Amino acid sequence: MKYFLIISFLAIAITVSYGFYIKPEDLQKGEFLIGISVAALFFVWMPIFIYHRWKDRSFKDYMLTKENIDKMREEGSKKNL
């Protein structure tokens, strides 16, 4: 998954760059490539990236529950000593 994300991001970045490069010559083709690349970045690449980064995490670790507040207070008191 990591390599897929890297390769797809590079492909999107190259396509955007190419769209800016050919923009003065062929305005419609350049704008189309830029638009498709931005749409792919936000509607395809970003959800896959977010899923990849959060798939093994527990939401309870990030919620403010009484146990987590107590843990934070204990860790804070240890750092102050």
C-alpha positions as CSV (number, residue, x, y, z in Angstrom):
1,M,0.0,0.0,0.0
2,K,2.9,2.3,0.8
3,Y,4.5,1.9,-2.6
4,F,1.1,2.3,-4.3
5,L,0.6,5.6,-2.5
6,I,4.0,6.9,-3.4
7,I,3.8,5.9,-7.1
8,S,0.3,7.3,-7.5
9,F,1.3,10.6,-5.8
10,L,4.3,10.9,-8.2
11,A,2.1,10.2,-11.2
12,I,-0.4,12.8,-10.1
13,A,2.4,15.4,-9.5
14,I,3.9,14.6,-12.9
15,T,0.5,15.0,-14.6
16,V,-0.1,18.4,-12.9
17,S,3.4,19.5,-13.9
18,Y,2.9,18.4,-17.5
19,G,-0.5,20.2,-17.5
20,F,1.2,23.5,-16.5
21,Y,4.0,22.9,-19.0
22,I,1.7,22.5,-22.0
23,K,-0.8,25.1,-20.9
24,P,0.4,27.9,-23.1
25,E,0.3,25.8,-26.3
26,D,-2.9,23.8,-25.8
27,L,-5.0,25.6,-23.2
28,Q,-7.9,23.0,-23.0
29,K,-5.7,20.0,-22.8
30,G,-3.5,21.5,-20.0
31,E,-6.5,22.6,-18.0
32,F,-8.1,19.2,-18.4
33,L,-4.9,17.4,-17.1
34,I,-4.7,19.8,-14.2
35,G,-8.3,19.3,-13.3
36,I,-8.2,15.5,-13.5
37,S,-5.1,15.4,-11.4
38,V,-6.5,17.6,-8.7
39,A,-9.7,15.5,-8.6
40,A,-7.7,12.3,-8.4
41,L,-5.6,13.7,-5.6
42,F,-8.6,14.6,-3.5
43,F,-11.1,12.0,-4.4
44,V,-8.9,8.9,-4.8
45,W,-5.5,9.4,-3.3
46,M,-6.4,11.3,-0.1
47,P,-9.1,8.7,1.1
48,I,-6.7,5.8,0.5
49,F,-3.9,7.7,2.3
50,I,-6.1,8.4,5.3
51,Y,-7.3,4.8,5.5
52,H,-3.7,3.6,5.3
53,R,-2.6,5.9,8.1
54,W,-5.5,5.1,10.4
55,K,-6.3,1.4,9.8
56,D,-4.6,0.0,12.9
57,R,-5.5,2.7,15.4
58,S,-8.2,2.8,18.0
59,F,-10.5,5.8,18.3
60,K,-10.6,5.3,22.1
61,D,-7.0,6.5,22.3
62,Y,-8.0,9.9,20.9
63,M,-11.2,10.5,22.9
64,L,-11.3,12.4,26.1
65,T,-12.4,9.8,28.6
66,K,-11.8,9.8,32.3
67,E,-9.1,7.2,31.9
68,N,-7.2,9.2,29.3
69,I,-7.5,12.4,31.3
70,D,-6.0,10.5,34.3
71,K,-3.2,9.2,32.1
72,M,-2.4,12.7,30.8
73,R,-2.3,14.1,34.4
74,E,0.0,11.3,35.5
75,E,2.4,11.8,32.6
76,G,2.3,15.6,33.3
77,S,3.2,15.1,36.9
78,K,6.1,12.8,36.0
79,K,7.5,15.4,33.6
80,N,7.4,18.1,36.3
81,L,9.5,16.1,38.8
